[in-house]
């Protein structure tokens, strides 16, 4: 998890970016910096429905901690996955379920900047992560 910025680091960086285009580029850069997902993990079981682009999320449990890999064929979505990894990765199931994703994305200014289609996809990814956490917590 040291290979990625923390959510607070991302929020701090984005606070300095006034223009949405700069924030958009920053999110894309986060996606580019993310390690590629193993192609063997890109299966029907890891595909996230409800996204306009192809999206895969493959969670894994390491003791009490949940982490995940993700990928997309769209660079902005890949960047959103990197943000989600910073927000949710390396947490316990209970911690994941306690995160207010809507407030977190509002803090980044992404709640108003994403298209309706991207927002729907983001909600689908958050729902998948929360479902996984709930299943692993049970």
C-alpha positions as CSV (number, residue, x, y, z in Angstrom):
1,X,0.0,0.0,0.0
2,X,3.0,2.2,0.1
3,X,2.9,2.3,-3.7
4,X,0.0,4.7,-3.6
5,X,-0.9,8.0,-2.2
6,X,-3.2,8.3,0.8
7,X,-6.6,9.8,0.3
8,X,-5.6,12.8,2.3
9,X,-2.6,13.3,0.0
10,X,-4.9,13.2,-3.0
11,X,-7.3,15.7,-1.3
12,X,-4.4,18.0,-0.5
13,X,-3.0,17.9,-4.0
14,X,-6.4,18.5,-5.6
15,X,-7.1,21.5,-3.2
16,X,-4.3,23.3,-5.1
17,X,-5.9,22.7,-8.5
18,X,-8.5,25.4,-9.4
19,X,-9.6,24.2,-12.8
20,X,-11.5,21.0,-13.4
21,X,-9.3,20.2,-16.4
22,X,-6.3,20.1,-14.0
23,X,-8.1,17.9,-11.6
24,X,-9.1,15.6,-14.5
25,X,-5.5,15.3,-15.6
26,X,-4.4,14.7,-12.0
27,X,-6.9,11.8,-11.6
28,X,-5.8,10.3,-15.0
29,X,-2.1,10.6,-13.8
30,X,-3.1,8.6,-10.6
31,X,-4.5,5.9,-12.9
32,X,-1.4,5.8,-15.0
33,X,0.8,5.4,-11.9
34,X,-1.3,2.5,-10.6
35,X,0.3,-0.9,-11.1
36,X,-1.4,-2.9,-13.9
37,X,-4.0,-5.5,-12.9
38,X,-3.1,-9.1,-13.7
39,X,-5.0,-10.0,-16.8
40,X,-6.0,-13.3,-15.2
41,X,-8.1,-11.3,-12.7
42,X,-10.2,-9.7,-15.4
43,X,-13.1,-12.1,-15.4
44,X,-16.8,-11.9,-15.4
45,X,-16.8,-12.3,-11.6
46,X,-14.6,-9.2,-11.2
47,X,-16.3,-7.1,-13.8
48,X,-18.4,-4.2,-12.4
49,X,-21.8,-3.8,-14.0
50,X,-23.3,-0.3,-14.3
51,X,-20.2,1.3,-15.7
52,X,-20.1,2.8,-19.2
53,X,-16.6,1.5,-19.7
54,X,-15.1,-1.9,-18.9
55,X,-14.2,-2.0,-15.1
56,X,-12.8,-4.8,-13.0
57,X,-12.4,-4.9,-9.3
58,X,-10.7,-7.9,-7.6
59,X,-10.7,-7.7,-3.8
60,X,-8.5,-9.7,-1.6
61,X,-8.3,-10.2,2.1
62,X,-5.1,-10.1,4.1
63,X,-6.0,-11.1,7.6
64,X,-8.6,-8.5,8.7
65,X,-7.5,-6.0,6.0
66,X,-9.2,-5.8,2.6
67,X,-7.4,-4.5,-0.4
68,X,-8.2,-4.7,-4.1
69,X,-6.8,-4.3,-7.6
70,X,-8.8,-2.7,-10.3
71,X,-8.6,-1.6,-13.9
72,X,-10.6,0.0,-16.7
73,X,-10.3,0.6,-20.4
74,X,-11.0,4.3,-19.7
75,X,-8.1,6.4,-18.3
76,X,-10.3,8.6,-16.1
77,X,-12.1,5.6,-14.7
78,X,-8.7,4.0,-14.0
79,X,-7.8,7.1,-12.1
80,X,-11.1,6.9,-10.1
81,X,-10.1,3.4,-9.2
82,X,-6.8,4.7,-7.9
83,X,-8.7,7.2,-5.8
84,X,-11.0,4.4,-4.5
85,X,-7.9,2.4,-3.6
86,X,-6.6,5.3,-1.6
87,X,-10.0,5.7,0.1
88,X,-10.8,2.0,0.8
89,X,-7.7,-0.1,0.4
90,X,-5.9,-1.5,3.4
91,X,-8.9,-1.1,5.7
92,X,-11.0,-3.6,7.6
93,X,-14.5,-4.4,6.5
94,X,-16.0,-2.3,9.2
95,X,-13.8,0.7,8.3
96,X,-14.9,0.3,4.6
97,X,-18.5,0.2,5.6
98,X,-18.1,3.4,7.7
99,X,-16.6,5.5,4.9
100,X,-18.9,8.1,3.4
101,X,-17.8,7.9,-0.2
102,X,-20.1,10.7,-1.3
103,X,-18.6,13.1,1.2
104,X,-15.1,12.0,0.2
105,X,-15.7,12.7,-3.4
106,X,-17.3,16.0,-2.6
107,X,-14.1,16.9,-0.7
108,X,-12.2,16.3,-3.9
109,X,-14.7,18.3,-6.0
110,X,-15.4,15.3,-8.1
111,X,-19.1,15.0,-7.1
112,X,-20.0,17.9,-9.3
113,X,-17.4,17.5,-12.0
114,X,-18.2,14.0,-13.3
115,X,-20.7,13.3,-16.0
116,X,-23.9,11.4,-15.0
117,X,-22.5,8.3,-16.7
118,X,-19.2,8.5,-14.8
119,X,-21.0,9.2,-11.5
120,X,-23.2,6.1,-12.0
121,X,-20.1,4.0,-12.7
122,X,-18.4,5.4,-9.6
123,X,-21.5,4.5,-7.5
124,X,-21.4,1.0,-9.0
125,X,-17.7,0.6,-8.0
126,X,-18.4,1.9,-4.5
127,X,-21.4,-0.5,-4.2
128,X,-19.2,-3.4,-5.2
129,X,-16.6,-2.6,-2.6
130,X,-19.2,-2.1,0.1
131,X,-20.9,-5.4,-0.8
132,X,-17.6,-7.2,-0.7
133,X,-16.8,-5.6,2.7
134,X,-20.2,-6.6,4.1
135,X,-19.8,-10.2,2.8
136,X,-16.4,-10.5,4.4
137,X,-17.5,-8.9,7.7
138,X,-20.3,-11.5,8.0
